[in-house]
Amino acid sequence: MLTLGLVLPIDKLIDMHITFYPPDRRHRDDDNLVAAFKSGRDGIADALGINDKMFRIHPVLSNLTGNKVVVTFNVRE
C-alpha cells in the first residue's frame, strides 16, 4: 500500500485539480481523460485514507506536451 506524506481531512470536500499533459499533440477528449484517470483517483484516495467521493474534480487539458498528470488539492472550508 502506498502512503503519501500528506494529510487531508476526511470530512471536508476536496477540490482535486488534475492537469493532463499529453504525450503528443493529437486531439483528446477531456471527459475521456477523467475516465482514464479513475484508477489514479482511486489510488490517491486509498493512499490518503479517504473516500474518493469527497473529491470535486477540476480537469484541465494542457496545450503543452509532457506525458504526465499533475494533481493538486484545495480543501474547502
C-alpha positions as CSV (number, residue, x, y, z in Angstrom):
1,M,0.0,0.0,0.0
2,L,1.3,3.4,-1.0
3,T,1.1,6.2,1.7
4,L,1.6,9.8,1.0
5,G,3.2,12.4,3.3
6,L,0.1,14.5,3.0
7,V,-2.8,14.7,5.5
8,L,-6.2,15.9,4.3
9,P,-9.4,16.0,6.4
10,I,-11.8,13.1,5.8
11,D,-14.9,15.1,6.5
12,K,-14.5,18.1,4.1
13,L,-14.9,18.4,0.4
14,I,-11.6,18.5,-1.5
15,D,-11.1,20.2,-4.8
16,M,-8.8,17.9,-6.9
17,H,-7.2,19.9,-9.8
18,I,-5.9,17.5,-12.4
19,T,-3.8,18.8,-15.2
20,F,-3.2,16.4,-18.1
21,Y,0.0,16.9,-20.2
22,P,-0.5,14.6,-23.2
23,P,2.4,12.8,-24.8
24,D,1.8,14.4,-28.2
25,R,-0.5,16.9,-29.9
26,R,-3.2,14.5,-31.0
27,H,-6.8,15.6,-30.1
28,R,-8.0,14.4,-26.8
29,D,-11.4,14.5,-25.2
30,D,-11.3,15.9,-21.6
31,D,-14.1,13.6,-20.4
32,N,-12.2,10.5,-21.6
33,L,-9.1,11.8,-19.8
34,V,-11.0,11.9,-16.5
35,A,-12.4,8.4,-17.0
36,A,-8.9,7.1,-17.9
37,F,-7.6,8.6,-14.6
38,K,-10.2,6.8,-12.5
39,S,-7.7,4.2,-11.2
40,G,-5.3,7.1,-10.3
41,R,-8.0,8.9,-8.4
42,D,-8.9,5.7,-6.5
43,G,-5.2,5.1,-5.7
44,I,-4.7,8.6,-4.4
45,A,-7.8,8.3,-2.2
46,D,-6.6,5.0,-0.9
47,A,-3.1,6.4,-0.2
48,L,-4.6,9.3,1.7
49,G,-7.0,7.1,3.6
50,I,-10.1,9.0,2.4
51,N,-13.2,8.2,0.4
52,D,-12.9,9.5,-3.2
53,K,-16.5,10.8,-3.1
54,M,-15.0,13.7,-1.2
55,F,-13.1,14.9,-4.3
56,R,-14.6,17.5,-6.6
57,I,-12.8,17.1,-9.9
58,H,-11.4,20.0,-11.9
59,P,-9.7,18.7,-15.0
60,V,-7.5,20.8,-17.4
61,L,-6.0,19.6,-20.6
62,S,-2.8,21.5,-21.1
63,N,-1.8,22.6,-24.5
64,L,1.8,21.6,-23.6
65,T,3.0,18.1,-24.0
66,G,4.8,16.2,-21.3
67,N,3.3,12.8,-20.9
68,K,2.3,13.3,-17.3
69,V,-0.5,14.2,-14.9
70,V,-0.2,16.8,-12.2
71,V,-2.6,16.7,-9.2
72,T,-3.1,19.5,-6.6
73,F,-5.6,19.7,-3.8
74,N,-7.5,22.5,-2.1
75,V,-9.6,21.7,1.0
76,R,-12.9,23.5,1.1
77,E,-13.6,25.3,4.4
